[in-house]
Amino acid sequence: MEASKNDNLSAIVGRNIKELRIQANLTIEGLTFALSISISYTLMIERGAANISTRLAKKIANFFDIEMAQLYSSKPIKIRPLKILPVEQFHKDNKNNPKFFLSKRTEYSVASFLRNVLLSDEFVLEYHSVGDLRNFSKEKYQRDLNSQELSRELRRLYMKGILERDDRFNNGSVYLYKLKISNEQL
């Protein structure tokens, strides 16, 4: 019986922390940075798969300017994030880091970067490998893209007819991509 009570409490705490994070417009990365804990631990807490220490509960309560007991309550917690000093300060200090905020998450996505920035660059008018595009993005735009995500998004754009693709070795191991230019665009 006692174990199920703790499991239920972990689920309540996890749900409350997730709701507070969402109300404060923070991504998992943003909350973990603010609390100085790992992403995997934060995910476990939000899933209700981990118990939190009193010290961490106090840190979370202080960050969201709530009573520590509210974290353990099944009643929904409503906050006004930009009226809470620690949350407001976190937003100010990290405003240029879009991966920390839910509302700015699309700015950080590979798909958004590819469509809005990279495809408008003359570099994509010639064939380049995923590695070349990744290096170019890092050098020119200071965006260190994950090659797997970049490859997936390039494949999607090829399937939509936005990019042309060349099988470099005719075995499907390396593809080169370039922007497809129609006669109307010339």
trRosetta pair geometry for C-beta under 8 A, 3 or more apart (Angstrom, degrees):
i j d omega theta_ij theta_ji phi_ij phi_ji
1 4 6.1 -61 -156 36 33 107
1 5 6.6 35 149 -22 66 106
2 5 5.5 -53 -152 32 35 115
2 6 6.6 33 153 -15 67 103
3 6 5.8 -56 -152 38 34 109
3 7 6.3 37 150 -22 67 106
4 7 5.3 -48 -144 36 37 116
4 8 6.2 40 154 -21 66 103
5 8 5.8 -53 -150 36 29 111
5 9 6.4 31 150 -19 63 107
6 9 5.4 -53 -146 37 34 114
6 10 6.3 38 153 -22 66 102
6 51 6.6 -34 -178 -83 107 126
7 10 5.7 -51 -150 33 31 113
7 11 6.6 31 151 -18 63 104
7 48 7.2 68 -178 156 64 109
8 11 5.7 -54 -152 35 33 112
8 12 6.5 35 150 -20 65 104
9 12 5.6 -51 -147 34 34 112
9 13 6.3 33 154 -17 66 105
9 51 7.7 33 98 -116 106 94
9 72 6.3 -6 -156 -146 98 93
10 13 5.8 -54 -145 39 30 110
10 14 6.1 32 154 -20 64 109
10 45 7.9 -125 -168 -145 86 52
10 48 4.5 112 120 -168 87 71
10 49 7.0 153 150 -21 135 7
10 50 6.6 164 -154 73 123 25
10 51 5.5 -83 -93 -82 108 64
11 14 5.6 -54 -145 38 29 114
11 15 6.3 30 156 -19 64 106
11 48 3.4 22 -95 -130 57 150
12 15 5.9 -55 -147 36 28 109
12 16 6.3 26 155 -17 63 109
12 48 7.7 83 7 -113 36 114
12 72 6.4 64 106 -159 126 42
12 73 7.3 -159 166 87 128 18
12 74 5.5 -76 -130 -89 126 70
13 16 5.8 -58 -148 39 29 111
13 17 6.3 27 156 -18 66 107
13 45 7.0 -75 118 -173 103 90
13 48 7.3 131 58 -112 77 72
13 51 7.9 78 47 -137 153 51
13 52 6.2 -150 156 14 149 116
13 57 7.6 -68 -142 -107 129 105
13 71 5.4 35 -129 158 84 93
13 72 6.1 -10 -77 -94 93 57
14 17 5.9 -56 -146 36 28 108
14 18 6.3 27 157 -17 64 108
14 45 5.3 178 -105 150 84 53
14 46 4.7 120 -168 -156 92 19
14 47 5.9 -86 -166 57 152 20
14 48 3.9 -121 19 -65 147 63
14 49 7.6 70 -82 8 151 55
14 50 7.9 111 -79 49 113 71
15 18 5.8 -57 -148 38 29 111
15 19 6.3 28 154 -18 65 108
15 46 7.8 101 -73 -161 28 60
15 48 7.1 10 -30 -63 80 110
16 19 5.8 -56 -146 38 30 110
16 20 6.3 31 155 -19 65 106
16 70 7.3 168 -165 136 144 75
16 71 5.3 164 102 -147 146 52
16 72 7.9 -88 10 -47 158 17
16 73 7.4 96 -89 60 146 66
16 77 5.8 64 -152 7 98 124
17 20 5.7 -52 -146 37 32 112
17 21 6.2 36 153 -22 64 106
17 31 7.9 108 168 -171 99 151
17 45 5.9 -13 60 133 159 115
17 46 5.9 -116 86 -91 109 73
17 60 6.3 -50 -113 -161 106 146
17 71 7.0 33 -60 -143 84 101
18 21 5.6 -53 -148 35 30 114
18 22 6.4 28 155 -17 65 106
18 46 4.4 95 -68 -144 107 105
19 22 5.8 -55 -146 38 31 109
19 23 6.2 31 155 -18 65 107
19 76 6.8 -121 169 -149 165 85
19 77 6.5 134 100 53 124 89
20 23 5.8 -56 -145 39 29 111
20 24 6.2 20 157 -11 65 112
20 60 7.6 103 86 175 158 103
20 64 5.0 -35 -168 -109 133 154
20 66 7.6 -104 -112 -2 134 143
20 77 6.2 -7 -74 87 95 128
20 79 6.4 53 -134 6 80 137
21 24 5.9 -65 -148 44 26 105
21 26 4.9 -93 -165 70 76 103
21 27 8.0 -6 169 150 113 4
21 28 7.5 36 177 -88 152 46
21 30 7.8 141 -159 79 98 103
21 31 4.9 -37 -120 -66 118 142
21 46 7.7 -43 15 -98 146 125
22 25 7.5 36 180 -76 34 29
22 26 7.7 -101 -72 48 21 66
22 102 6.9 49 -138 -46 61 158
23 78 7.4 177 -127 -146 155 47
23 79 5.3 117 123 53 141 96
23 81 5.9 168 132 -46 81 113
24 31 8.0 109 75 -84 130 96
24 64 6.9 -108 -57 -111 135 94
24 79 7.0 -6 -64 88 86 134
24 81 4.1 151 -117 -118 63 135
24 84 7.7 -59 -109 51 108 135
24 87 5.0 -116 -141 -143 118 132
25 81 6.5 -172 10 81 91 167
25 91 7.8 48 73 -100 118 117
25 101 5.3 12 142 -155 98 89
25 102 5.0 -125 -162 34 61 100
25 103 5.5 -17 -159 -9 120 104
26 30 3.8 -138 -160 94 91 130
26 31 4.9 110 132 -53 134 83
26 34 7.1 -47 -141 -4 151 139
26 90 7.8 -4 -92 123 125 139
26 100 6.4 -38 -142 168 77 74
26 101 6.5 -53 -107 -107 41 50
26 102 6.8 12 51 -22 10 92
27 30 4.7 105 47 2 69 102
27 31 7.3 -139 92 -1 39 85
27 99 6.3 -85 50 163 153 57
27 100 5.9 -152 34 -161 100 22
27 101 6.5 -47 -14 2 93 5
27 102 5.8 152 -65 -69 73 62
27 105 6.1 123 -76 -88 128 112
28 31 6.1 -59 -151 39 31 106
28 32 6.2 26 156 -16 67 110
28 39 5.8 72 142 -144 115 92
28 42 5.6 147 -162 109 91 135
28 43 6.6 20 -145 -69 140 84
28 46 7.8 -89 -109 -10 103 152
29 32 5.9 -58 -144 39 28 108
29 33 6.2 29 157 -19 64 109
29 39 6.7 -13 -91 -98 60 115
29 99 5.2 -18 77 139 153 101
29 100 5.8 -107 99 -96 95 56
30 33 5.9 -58 -150 36 27 110
30 34 6.3 25 155 -18 64 109
30 90 7.5 102 180 157 100 125
30 94 7.1 152 -132 115 95 156
30 97 7.9 150 -97 107 89 113
30 99 7.4 -179 -52 117 83 61
30 100 3.3 104 -92 -165 99 76
30 101 6.2 88 -71 -60 152 46
31 34 5.6 -56 -145 38 32 112
31 35 6.1 7 163 0 68 113
31 42 5.9 136 98 -145 113 144
32 35 6.3 -67 -138 50 27 95
32 36 7.8 100 167 -80 56 5
32 37 5.5 -105 -143 74 75 69
32 38 6.4 -21 -154 155 128 12
32 39 5.0 -58 -60 -80 167 59
32 41 7.8 124 -121 62 108 90
32 42 4.8 -103 -77 -27 98 147
33 36 7.5 21 -172 -72 27 46
33 94 7.5 111 108 -100 144 155
33 100 6.4 -62 37 -111 140 115
34 63 6.1 101 146 -146 120 141
34 86 7.9 105 -170 156 119 105
34 90 5.2 3 -108 -125 119 144
35 42 7.6 134 57 -89 134 113
35 56 7.4 56 -178 -152 124 89
35 59 6.0 107 -143 131 91 123
35 60 6.6 6 -110 -83 132 75
35 63 6.6 -68 -83 -44 87 159
37 41 5.0 -98 162 81 110 131
37 42 5.9 132 99 -55 112 90
37 56 7.1 50 -69 -131 142 123
38 41 4.5 93 62 7 89 103
38 42 6.9 -152 96 -6 48 85
39 42 5.6 -56 -149 37 33 113
39 43 6.3 34 153 -19 67 105
40 43 5.7 -53 -148 36 32 112
40 44 6.4 34 152 -20 64 105
41 44 5.6 -52 -148 36 33 113
41 45 6.4 36 152 -21 65 103
41 50 6.6 -86 -158 75 69 174
42 45 5.7 -52 -149 34 32 112
42 46 6.3 27 155 -15 65 107
43 46 5.8 -56 -145 39 31 109
43 47 6.3 26 156 -15 65 109
44 47 5.9 -60 -146 41 29 108
44 49 4.5 -92 -162 76 78 104
44 50 4.0 60 130 -16 112 122
45 48 7.7 36 175 -72 31 24
45 49 7.7 -88 -60 53 18 67
45 50 5.1 -60 -76 65 59 109
45 52 5.9 45 -124 -63 120 109
47 50 7.9 69 61 5 88 82
52 56 4.5 -113 -177 85 105 124
52 57 5.3 130 111 -58 119 84
52 60 7.5 0 165 -6 160 139
53 56 4.7 94 55 9 82 99
53 57 6.9 -141 96 -5 43 87
54 57 5.5 -53 -146 37 33 115
54 58 6.3 35 154 -21 65 104
54 68 7.9 37 -159 -173 74 146
55 58 5.9 -55 -152 34 28 111
55 59 6.5 30 149 -20 63 106
56 59 5.4 -51 -147 36 36 115
56 60 6.3 36 154 -19 67 104
57 60 5.8 -54 -148 37 30 110
57 61 6.2 30 153 -19 64 109
57 68 5.3 78 139 -155 104 104
57 71 5.5 -161 -152 63 98 159
57 72 7.9 11 -146 -42 138 99
58 61 5.6 -54 -143 39 30 112
58 62 6.2 31 156 -19 65 107
58 68 5.6 -25 -93 -94 59 130
59 62 5.9 -55 -147 37 27 110
59 63 6.4 29 153 -22 62 106
60 63 5.7 -54 -149 33 30 113
60 64 6.4 3 162 5 66 109
60 71 6.4 82 96 -94 127 142
61 64 6.5 -70 -144 52 26 91
61 65 7.9 93 162 -88 56 3
61 66 5.2 -104 -149 75 75 75
61 67 6.4 -36 -159 143 128 15
61 68 4.2 -79 -47 -84 164 62
61 70 7.2 129 -121 48 104 98
61 71 6.1 -95 -72 -31 97 120
62 65 7.2 22 -170 -78 31 45
62 86 6.7 87 137 -28 74 159
63 86 4.8 -125 -144 116 50 146
63 87 6.8 93 164 -62 75 78
63 90 7.9 35 -160 -35 101 141
64 77 7.9 54 143 141 141 140
64 79 5.9 -92 -176 -90 99 162
64 84 6.3 -24 -164 -171 39 164
64 86 7.6 -75 -49 70 22 120
64 87 6.7 50 -112 -52 50 121
65 79 7.3 124 64 -140 92 121
65 84 4.2 -160 15 -139 131 107
65 85 6.9 105 -66 30 134 78
65 86 6.7 169 -43 24 93 103
65 87 7.5 -93 0 -4 106 106
66 70 4.6 -85 159 56 121 145
66 71 7.3 131 100 -47 125 78
66 77 6.1 7 -124 -159 158 136
66 79 6.8 -86 -59 -84 113 117
67 70 4.8 108 66 -14 81 101
68 71 6.0 -40 -173 14 48 114
68 72 7.8 27 143 -2 67 103
69 72 5.9 -66 -163 43 47 104
69 73 6.4 57 142 -39 74 106
70 73 5.2 -49 -146 20 41 122
70 75 7.7 -73 -146 71 78 99
70 77 5.3 91 164 -98 120 125
71 77 8.0 -7 -84 -43 42 152
73 77 7.5 112 69 -60 111 97
79 84 6.3 -6 179 -38 119 137
79 87 7.9 112 144 -11 136 162
80 83 4.1 21 106 24 111 122
80 84 6.9 152 83 -27 62 87
81 84 5.7 -60 -152 26 36 112
81 87 4.6 -108 -168 136 81 150
81 88 7.4 151 147 -61 66 68
81 91 7.8 102 143 -42 110 134
82 87 7.0 -108 -84 107 33 107
82 88 5.2 88 -154 -96 54 95
82 91 6.9 -31 -106 21 86 160
83 88 7.2 112 -31 -52 4 126
84 87 4.2 49 83 24 109 114
84 88 6.2 169 77 -17 51 90
85 88 5.7 -58 -136 39 25 111
85 89 6.1 25 163 -19 63 109
86 89 5.7 -56 -145 38 29 112
86 90 6.3 33 154 -22 64 105
87 90 5.6 -51 -148 33 32 114
87 91 6.5 35 151 -20 64 103
88 91 5.7 -53 -153 34 31 113
88 92 6.5 29 151 -16 64 106
89 92 5.7 -54 -148 38 34 111
89 93 6.0 28 157 -16 68 110
90 93 5.9 -57 -140 41 28 108
90 94 6.0 -13 171 16 64 117
90 100 8.0 -141 158 161 101 139
91 94 6.8 -82 -138 55 18 85
91 95 6.3 50 161 -76 61 83
91 101 7.5 72 -124 -89 84 126
92 95 6.2 -18 -147 -33 25 111
94 97 4.6 -53 -175 37 89 117
94 100 5.0 -11 143 52 137 164
94 101 7.8 160 113 -37 107 102
97 100 4.8 52 106 -2 105 116
97 101 7.9 123 94 -4 69 92
98 101 6.3 -78 -154 45 46 94
98 104 3.7 -126 -144 139 86 116
98 105 6.7 167 157 -87 92 22
98 107 4.1 -99 -153 77 165 119
98 108 4.4 -174 100 -47 111 102
99 104 7.9 -80 -38 101 21 101
99 105 7.1 67 -126 -119 43 65
99 108 4.5 124 -74 -126 77 166
100 104 7.8 16 60 62 62 121
101 104 4.3 53 78 25 109 105
101 105 6.9 -139 94 -45 54 71
102 105 5.7 -23 -154 -23 34 118
104 107 5.0 -33 180 22 79 122
104 108 6.9 71 131 -17 82 100
105 108 5.8 -66 -161 38 42 108
105 109 6.7 54 146 -42 72 97
106 109 5.4 -37 -149 7 42 119
106 112 5.0 121 166 -66 75 153
107 112 6.3 -115 -118 117 19 150
108 112 7.5 58 54 55 24 129
108 113 7.8 -12 -177 -43 21 112
109 112 4.4 88 66 9 96 104
109 113 6.7 -164 92 -6 50 86
110 113 5.8 -59 -147 40 30 111
110 114 6.0 31 156 -21 67 109
110 145 5.8 97 -119 -143 106 109
110 146 7.0 -85 -71 44 138 88
110 149 4.5 158 -15 139 162 117
110 150 5.8 -131 -163 -80 135 59
110 153 5.2 -156 121 -23 111 152
111 114 5.9 -57 -147 36 26 111
111 115 6.2 14 162 -9 64 112
111 153 5.1 -159 -88 -126 69 128
111 156 7.7 -22 -113 70 107 147
112 115 6.2 -62 -143 43 26 103
112 116 5.7 -5 172 7 66 121
113 116 6.6 -70 -128 51 18 92
113 117 5.2 -34 -169 32 61 121
113 118 6.4 53 140 -13 76 105
113 137 7.4 68 149 -147 130 131
113 141 7.6 139 -165 134 115 154
113 143 5.9 152 -159 -161 152 164
113 145 7.3 -156 88 -89 148 118
114 117 7.3 -44 -84 53 7 79
114 118 4.9 -39 -136 43 47 124
114 119 6.3 61 158 -30 63 98
114 150 7.4 149 -76 -136 125 74
114 153 5.3 164 2 136 161 137
114 154 7.4 -142 -144 -71 149 66
114 157 7.0 -127 140 -44 134 144
115 118 7.9 28 -6 47 15 85
115 119 5.8 -9 -140 11 30 133
115 157 7.8 -174 -82 -94 83 124
116 119 7.7 68 8 37 11 99
116 120 7.4 -23 166 -5 32 121
117 120 6.5 -86 -165 36 19 103
117 121 7.1 19 151 -29 62 108
117 141 6.3 84 156 -116 143 154
117 143 8.0 116 89 -9 154 154
118 121 5.6 -53 -157 19 39 117
118 123 7.6 -67 -163 68 76 115
118 124 6.2 92 154 -44 82 134
118 133 7.0 56 -164 -165 142 106
118 137 6.3 -32 -91 -91 121 105
118 141 7.7 -89 -75 -11 82 155
119 124 5.9 -65 -124 59 44 162
119 157 7.9 -156 -85 -148 130 152
119 162 7.3 -32 -130 161 143 122
119 179 6.1 120 -153 -98 80 118
121 124 5.9 93 76 1 82 95
121 140 7.5 101 -132 114 153 159
122 125 5.4 -31 -170 0 59 121
123 126 7.4 -74 180 39 41 90
123 128 7.1 5 157 -26 91 152
123 133 7.9 138 129 -115 122 70
123 136 5.6 148 176 -174 159 153
123 140 7.8 -153 -32 -4 151 160
124 128 7.1 -90 -113 22 56 121
124 133 7.6 46 -94 -112 93 109
124 163 7.9 -77 179 -116 118 102
124 177 7.4 -27 -150 118 94 91
124 178 6.0 153 172 -147 63 55
124 179 4.6 83 125 -30 103 103
125 178 6.3 29 166 -168 17 107
125 179 5.7 -37 -93 41 48 112
125 181 7.4 29 -137 -42 86 130
126 178 5.7 -102 135 -113 12 129
127 164 7.8 -73 -90 92 91 103
127 166 5.6 -16 -131 25 142 131
127 176 3.8 42 178 150 109 125
127 177 6.8 142 -143 64 64 18
127 178 4.6 -73 -78 -38 51 116
128 132 3.9 -124 -173 91 103 133
128 133 5.2 127 113 -53 124 82
128 136 7.3 -10 -179 -10 161 140
128 176 6.2 144 61 -156 12 84
128 177 6.4 -39 62 60 67 70
128 178 6.9 109 9 -77 72 77
129 132 4.7 103 51 3 73 101
129 133 7.1 -140 95 -1 41 86
129 168 7.2 -5 -89 -48 105 147
129 174 6.0 -27 -125 -173 119 105
129 175 7.3 132 -129 83 67 44
129 176 5.6 -53 -73 -99 59 71
129 177 7.9 105 -119 14 18 78
130 133 5.8 -57 -149 40 31 109
130 134 6.1 35 151 -23 66 108
130 147 5.5 92 142 -158 121 92
130 150 5.6 135 -159 107 99 114
130 151 4.8 -8 -114 -81 150 88
130 154 6.5 -140 -98 13 93 155
130 175 7.4 58 -31 65 97 83
130 177 7.7 64 -69 6 62 117
131 134 5.5 -54 -144 36 30 114
131 135 6.3 28 157 -16 65 106
131 147 6.9 4 -84 -120 62 127
132 135 5.9 -57 -148 38 29 108
132 136 6.2 29 154 -19 64 109
133 136 5.7 -53 -143 38 30 113
133 137 6.3 33 156 -21 64 106
133 145 7.8 -37 120 57 89 146
133 150 6.4 174 99 174 119 135
133 154 7.4 135 50 -79 166 137
133 177 7.1 -6 -45 58 142 115
134 137 5.9 -55 -150 35 27 111
134 138 6.5 26 153 -18 62 108
134 144 7.9 40 -177 -158 90 48
134 145 5.2 -128 -127 64 82 102
134 147 5.5 -33 -74 -91 153 83
134 150 5.8 -170 -79 29 95 172
135 138 5.7 -57 -149 36 32 112
135 139 6.2 24 157 -14 67 109
136 139 6.0 -59 -144 41 28 105
136 140 5.8 -2 171 6 68 116
137 140 6.7 -64 -126 51 20 90
137 141 5.2 -42 -164 46 61 114
137 143 4.6 -61 161 72 104 101
137 144 7.7 159 107 -89 102 20
137 145 5.3 25 88 -8 152 118
137 150 8.0 -152 8 -110 155 139
138 141 7.5 -37 -71 59 8 71
138 142 6.8 32 -164 -126 44 24
138 143 6.4 -110 -86 71 45 46
138 144 5.2 51 -107 -92 104 63
138 145 7.4 -123 -55 11 85 76
145 149 6.6 -127 180 76 89 106
145 150 4.6 79 142 -61 129 122
146 149 4.2 66 76 15 107 110
146 150 6.5 177 83 -12 52 87
147 150 5.5 -55 -140 41 32 113
147 151 6.0 37 158 -23 66 107
148 151 5.8 -52 -145 35 27 112
148 152 6.4 29 154 -20 61 107
149 152 5.7 -55 -149 35 31 113
149 153 6.3 24 156 -14 66 108
150 153 5.9 -59 -147 40 29 106
150 154 6.2 31 154 -20 65 108
151 154 5.7 -53 -144 36 29 112
151 155 6.4 33 154 -21 63 105
152 155 5.8 -55 -153 34 29 113
152 156 6.7 31 149 -20 63 104
153 156 5.5 -48 -150 33 37 115
153 157 6.5 35 153 -16 66 103
154 157 5.8 -55 -148 39 33 109
154 158 6.3 38 150 -22 65 104
154 163 6.4 -47 -166 53 74 170
154 165 7.9 118 150 -95 100 112
154 175 7.6 166 122 96 129 125
154 177 5.1 -108 -168 -57 123 164
155 158 5.5 -52 -149 34 32 115
155 159 6.4 33 152 -20 65 104
156 159 5.7 -55 -149 36 31 111
156 160 6.4 25 153 -14 65 108
157 160 5.7 -55 -145 41 34 110
157 162 4.4 -71 -174 65 88 119
157 163 4.6 64 119 -3 104 114
157 177 7.8 70 83 -161 117 138
158 161 7.8 49 176 -66 31 20
158 162 7.4 -88 -72 55 24 72
158 163 4.6 -59 -82 74 66 103
158 164 7.4 72 -127 -150 89 6
158 165 4.6 22 -131 -35 139 125
158 177 6.7 -106 -70 -119 111 110
161 180 6.4 -76 166 48 61 164
162 179 7.4 -47 156 -141 73 67
162 180 6.1 -180 162 27 23 110
163 177 4.9 -4 176 -165 135 105
163 178 6.7 147 -159 74 83 28
163 179 6.3 -63 -111 -106 68 34
163 180 5.8 174 -135 -21 11 93
164 177 7.0 149 76 -154 51 53
164 178 5.3 -16 56 63 99 82
164 179 7.5 21 12 100 87 14
164 180 4.8 125 -39 -84 86 84
165 175 5.1 -14 -167 -173 106 121
165 176 7.1 146 -158 74 53 48
165 177 5.6 -19 -101 -98 72 73
166 175 6.8 143 70 -162 44 65
166 176 4.4 -17 59 58 100 102
166 177 7.9 -165 20 -70 73 30
166 178 8.0 22 -5 6 107 101
167 170 5.3 94 115 -94 116 37
167 171 7.3 163 170 29 116 33
167 172 6.2 -33 -138 -76 122 43
167 174 7.7 114 -164 79 53 54
167 175 6.0 -37 -99 -104 51 75
168 173 7.7 -77 60 74 100 78
168 174 4.3 -34 40 96 130 103
168 175 6.7 -164 -11 -105 91 18
168 176 5.5 100 -66 -23 99 102
169 173 5.8 -14 52 47 126 106
169 174 5.9 70 3 40 103 101
172 175 7.8 -6 -150 -56 44 96
181 185 5.0 -119 -161 76 80 132
181 186 6.5 89 155 -60 115 85
182 185 5.2 101 56 2 70 100
182 186 7.7 -127 101 -11 44 87
183 186 5.7 -50 -156 22 40 116
